């Protein structure tokens, strides 16, 4: 397989998994703003940043973060794609 073809296949896989994680985050927390980025840093393949509503309890924020991290780990185990998920304070947006 040509290197360019491998690169475009990987990019398509990253885009699909970023979309999957973004939709999953919205399913878990419909009121959240979700931002995705395919920018690569060192060994990272992309990023998902979730900004939940300010009214969300700390326990719910922690649960959201752990649930997204678990899904990201599953994706890594199945595909080798390392997508970092972060749940951030809405004020940081």
Order of alpha helices (4+ residues) and beta strands (2+ residues): alpha-beta-beta-alpha-beta
